[in-house]
Amino acid sequence: MIVGALLLLVMIAVSLVAGEISLSCQAVAQVIASHLGLPIWSDAVAVSALQDSVVWHYRLPRVMAAALGGGSLALCGVVLQALLRNPLAEPYVLGLSAGASAGAVAVTVAGVAWGWALSAGAFAGAVAAFCVVMLLAAHREGSASQTLLAGIASSQLFNAIAACLMASSASAEQIRGLLFWLLGDLSAVRLSDVPWLAASAAMGLVVCLAVARPLDVLSLGERSAFALGIPVARLRYLLLALTAFMTALVVSRIGAIGFVGIVVPHLVRRWVGVRHRRRIPAAMLLGAVFVVGADLLSRTLMAAHSLPIGVVTAIVGAPVFALLLRQRSSARDT
């Protein structure tokens, strides 16, 4: 945990100073101290209005949103893999990404994509997708496999709706902007978004730590959980609703980012073991490091261009996940 926290601090510091406009650590610290009303040391450097704006209004919100969003997605991945007992389960197994995509497309083609309208549309679409999953998977035992299949069906449904709306009503410029946002875009994040992401991540951490022991038992099978008196169906719906809310909020603010909810839980499992009281905070730290690092690469890999962060997470996450699967298959064979 200490190593993860230090690594996250280092990644945040590097992300604040690196970019098209290079800044010194002293200048960044001075900008943040001045905005927070903290005393500034005597040997302070001269900071221009442009540098102040870059740090406070662009890089700091972007880095904070990346850390909070990555931690939230990783936490959702840990919870969903325990609930569904499927190592491939991750936040988008519920179709939330597809639902948010459809909601954002609907708002954009309606011509009201201003202020919070785009985020509100994406959030409404994600909630609608979650409701579809609950309706398709609702039965007395709350089967994990049925929930997984319901998520796949919901994802296909809302992907089709989004594609239909884009093909029939969106202009070429709107399609370009939507495709970039749907692959993950942190450039539009503002400081006002950070408290919402922070509150969501904190709520998820507290709730999941409170049910860490039931999650340990549930990951071993429903029969064991029933034998110990754990209300499996009620716990599953509670945690599914929590992960749906967290993922919907992340997607509505920074777009769809893949592989975080798959790769990070696997790495954490190898490093800290299977107990969720350790895995949950460790996954949030590693998820934050992963997405902050991916955001830094997306801003610096190509000069004068910014890649969608979802492209970077896929480029980095896909080989790592393939390696994990290969190692797991080799371990089973031996």
C-alpha positions in Angstrom: 0.0 0.0 0.0 2.9 2.4 0.8 4.6 1.6 -2.5 1.4 2.1 -4.4 0.6 5.4 -2.7 4.2 6.7 -3.4 4.0 5.5 -7.0 0.7 7.3 -7.4 2.1 10.6 -6.0 5.1 10.3 -8.4 2.8 9.7 -11.4 0.6 12.7 -10.4 3.7 14.9 -10.1 5.1 13.9 -13.4 1.7 14.4 -15.1 1.4 17.9 -13.7 4.8 19.0 -15.0 5.0 17.1 -18.3 3.2 18.1 -21.5 3.4 20.5 -24.5 4.2 23.2 -22.0 6.9 22.0 -19.7 6.7 23.3 -16.1 9.0 23.0 -13.1 7.9 21.3 -9.9 8.3 24.5 -8.1 6.0 26.4 -10.5 3.3 23.7 -10.2 3.5 23.7 -6.4 3.4 27.5 -6.4 0.2 27.6 -8.5 -1.6 25.0 -6.4 -0.5 26.7 -3.1 -1.7 30.1 -4.4 -5.2 28.8 -5.3 -5.5 27.0 -2.0 -4.5 30.0 0.0 -1.4 28.4 1.3 1.8 30.4 2.1 4.3 30.7 -0.8 8.0 30.4 0.0 10.3 33.3 -0.4 12.2 32.0 -3.5 9.1 31.7 -5.5 9.5 31.7 -9.3 7.5 33.9 -11.7 4.4 32.1 -13.0 2.6 33.5 -16.0 -1.2 33.6 -16.4 -0.9 30.9 -19.1 1.0 28.5 -16.8 -1.4 29.1 -14.0 -4.3 28.3 -16.2 -2.6 25.2 -17.6 -2.0 23.8 -14.2 -5.2 24.7 -12.3 -7.8 24.5 -15.1 -6.4 21.8 -17.3 -3.8 19.4 -15.9 -4.9 19.2 -12.2 -8.6 18.4 -13.0 -7.5 15.9 -15.7 -5.0 14.1 -13.4 -7.5 14.0 -10.5 -10.3 12.7 -12.7 -7.9 10.0 -14.1 -6.9 8.8 -10.7 -10.4 8.7 -9.3 -11.9 7.2 -12.4 -9.2 4.5 -12.7 -9.6 3.6 -9.0 -13.4 3.4 -9.4 -13.2 1.2 -12.5 -10.6 -1.1 -10.8 -12.8 -1.4 -7.7 -15.8 -2.3 -9.8 -13.8 -5.0 -11.6 -12.8 -6.6 -8.3 -16.4 -6.6 -7.1 -17.9 -7.9 -10.3 -15.4 -10.7 -10.6 -16.3 -11.9 -7.1 -20.0 -11.6 -7.7 -20.1 -13.3 -11.1 -17.2 -15.7 -10.3 -15.8 -14.9 -13.8 -12.2 -13.7 -14.3 -13.3 -11.8 -17.4 -16.0 -9.8 -15.7 -15.5 -6.1 -15.6 -17.7 -2.9 -15.3 -18.8 -3.0 -18.9 -20.2 -6.5 -18.6 -23.4 -4.9 -17.5 -23.7 -2.9 -20.7 -23.1 0.4 -19.0 -20.6 1.6 -21.5 -23.0 0.9 -24.4 -25.9 2.5 -22.5 -23.8 5.7 -21.8 -22.8 5.7 -25.5 -26.4 5.6 -26.6 -27.4 8.4 -24.1 -24.6 10.7 -25.3 -25.4 10.1 -28.9 -29.1 10.9 -28.3 -28.3 14.1 -26.6 -25.8 15.2 -29.3 -28.0 14.5 -32.2 -30.8 16.4 -30.4 -28.6 19.5 -30.4 -28.5 20.0 -26.6 -25.0 18.8 -25.9 -24.0 21.7 -23.7 -22.9 22.0 -20.1 -24.0 18.9 -18.1 -26.4 17.8 -20.9 -23.9 15.3 -22.4 -23.0 13.8 -19.1 -26.7 13.7 -18.0 -27.6 11.8 -21.2 -24.7 9.4 -20.8 -25.7 8.8 -17.2 -29.4 8.2 -18.1 -28.3 5.7 -20.8 -26.1 3.8 -18.3 -28.9 3.6 -15.8 -31.3 2.4 -18.5 -28.8 -0.3 -19.5 -28.6 -1.4 -15.8 -32.4 -1.6 -15.6 -32.5 -3.8 -18.7 -29.9 -6.1 -17.1 -31.8 -6.3 -13.9 -35.0 -7.1 -15.8 -33.4 -9.8 -17.9 -31.5 -11.4 -15.0 -34.3 -11.1 -12.4 -35.2 -14.4 -10.8 -35.3 -15.9 -7.4 -31.7 -17.1 -7.2 -30.0 -14.2 -9.0 -27.8 -16.5 -11.2 -24.3 -15.1 -11.9 -24.2 -16.6 -15.4 -27.6 -15.2 -16.2 -26.5 -11.7 -15.1 -23.4 -12.0 -17.3 -25.5 -13.0 -20.3 -28.0 -10.2 -19.6 -25.1 -7.8 -19.6 -24.0 -9.0 -23.0 -27.5 -8.7 -24.5 -27.9 -5.2 -23.0 -24.6 -4.1 -24.5 -25.5 -5.3 -27.9 -28.9 -3.6 -27.7 -27.5 -0.2 -26.7 -24.6 -0.4 -29.2 -27.2 -1.0 -31.9 -29.2 2.0 -30.7 -26.2 4.3 -30.7 -25.1 3.2 -34.2 -28.6 3.7 -35.5 -28.8 7.2 -34.1 -25.3 8.2 -35.4 -26.0 6.8 -38.9 -29.4 8.4 -39.2 -29.2 11.8 -37.5 -25.6 12.8 -36.6 -23.4 15.0 -38.9 -19.8 14.1 -39.8 -18.5 16.5 -37.2 -20.7 15.2 -34.5 -19.7 11.6 -35.3 -16.0 12.5 -35.0 -16.5 14.2 -31.7 -18.6 11.3 -30.3 -16.2 8.7 -31.4 -13.3 10.5 -29.7 -15.4 10.9 -26.5 -16.5 7.3 -26.5 -12.9 6.1 -26.5 -12.1 8.2 -23.4 -11.6 11.9 -23.3 -10.3 13.8 -20.3 -9.8 17.2 -22.0 -13.3 18.4 -21.1 -13.0 17.5 -17.3 -13.3 20.5 -15.0 -12.6 21.0 -11.3 -16.3 20.9 -10.6 -16.3 17.2 -11.8 -13.7 16.1 -9.3 -15.8 16.2 -6.1 -18.5 14.0 -7.7 -15.9 11.4 -8.8 -14.3 11.6 -5.3 -17.6 11.1 -3.5 -18.4 8.2 -5.7 -15.0 6.5 -5.2 -15.2 7.1 -1.4 -18.7 5.7 -1.1 -17.7 2.6 -3.1 -14.6 2.0 -1.0 -16.5 2.3 2.3 -19.3 0.0 1.1 -17.0 -2.6 -0.4 -14.7 -2.8 2.6 -17.8 -3.3 4.8 -18.8 -6.4 2.8 -15.3 -7.7 2.2 -15.8 -10.9 4.2 -19.1 -11.8 2.4 -17.3 -11.2 -0.9 -14.6 -13.7 0.2 -17.2 -16.3 0.8 -19.3 -15.5 -2.2 -16.3 -15.9 -4.5 -16.0 -19.5 -3.3 -19.6 -20.3 -4.4 -23.2 -19.5 -3.6 -23.7 -22.7 -1.6 -21.0 -21.7 0.9 -22.5 -18.3 1.2 -26.0 -19.6 1.8 -24.7 -22.1 4.4 -23.1 -19.2 6.3 -26.3 -17.2 6.2 -25.2 -14.5 3.7 -28.2 -13.0 1.8 -26.7 -13.7 -1.6 -29.4 -12.2 -3.8 -29.7 -9.0 -1.8 -25.9 -8.6 -1.6 -25.6 -9.1 -5.4 -28.2 -6.5 -6.3 -26.8 -4.0 -3.8 -23.3 -4.3 -5.2 -24.5 -4.4 -8.8 -26.4 -1.2 -8.2 -23.3 0.4 -6.6 -20.9 -0.7 -9.5 -23.5 0.5 -12.0 -23.7 4.0 -10.4 -19.9 4.3 -10.1 -19.2 3.2 -13.7 -22.0 5.3 -15.1 -20.6 8.4 -13.3 -17.1 7.7 -14.6 -18.3 7.1 -18.2 -20.5 10.2 -18.1 -17.5 12.4 -17.2 -14.5 10.8 -19.0 -15.9 8.4 -21.5 -15.5 4.7 -21.9 -12.1 3.3 -20.7 -11.5 -0.4 -21.2 -9.2 -3.0 -19.7 -8.9 -1.2 -16.3 -11.5 -3.5 -14.7 -9.9 -6.6 -16.1 -6.1 -6.1 -15.9 -5.9 -4.4 -12.5 -7.8 -7.0 -10.4 -5.7 -9.8 -11.9 -2.4 -8.0 -11.1 -3.6 -7.2 -7.6 -4.7 -10.8 -7.0 -1.2 -12.0 -7.8 0.5 -9.4 -5.5 -1.7 -9.2 -2.4 -3.7 -12.5 -2.5 -7.4 -13.2 -2.6 -8.8 -11.5 0.5 -10.9 -8.6 -0.5 -9.9 -6.4 2.5 -6.5 -6.2 0.9 -7.5 -6.4 -2.8 -10.0 -3.5 -2.7 -7.7 -0.7 -1.6 -4.8 -2.1 -3.6 -6.9 -2.3 -6.7 -8.0 1.4 -6.3 -4.4 2.5 -6.0 -3.1 0.5 -8.9 -6.1 1.5 -11.1 -5.4 5.1 -10.3 -1.7 4.7 -11.3 -2.7 2.8 -14.5 -5.1 5.5 -15.8 -2.9 8.4 -14.7 0.0 6.9 -16.6 -2.2 6.1 -19.6 -3.4 9.8 -19.6 0.2 11.0 -19.5 1.1 8.8 -22.5 -2.0 9.9 -24.4 -0.8 13.5 -24.1 2.9 13.0 -24.8 3.2 10.1 -27.3 2.3 12.3 -30.3 3.5 15.9 -30.7 0.6 18.4 -31.0 -1.9 15.6 -30.8 -3.8 13.9 -28.0 -4.8 10.3 -28.2 -8.1 9.0 -26.6 -7.1 7.5 -23.3 -9.1 4.3 -24.1 -6.7 3.6 -27.0 -3.7 3.8 -24.7 -5.3 1.6 -22.0 -6.1 -1.0 -24.7 -2.6 -0.9 -26.2 -1.1 -1.4 -22.7 -3.7 -3.6 -21.2 -4.3 -6.1 -24.0 -0.7 -7.5 -24.0 -0.7 -7.6 -20.2 -4.0 -9.4 -20.1 -2.8 -11.9 -22.8 0.3 -12.6 -20.7 -1.8 -13.2 -17.6 -4.1 -15.6 -19.4 -1.0 -17.4 -20.8 0.5 -17.8 -17.4 -2.8 -19.0 -15.9 -3.2 -21.6 -18.7 0.4 -22.8 -18.1 -0.3 -23.1 -14.3 -3.4 -25.2 -15.0 -1.5 -27.5 -17.3 1.2 -28.1 -14.8 
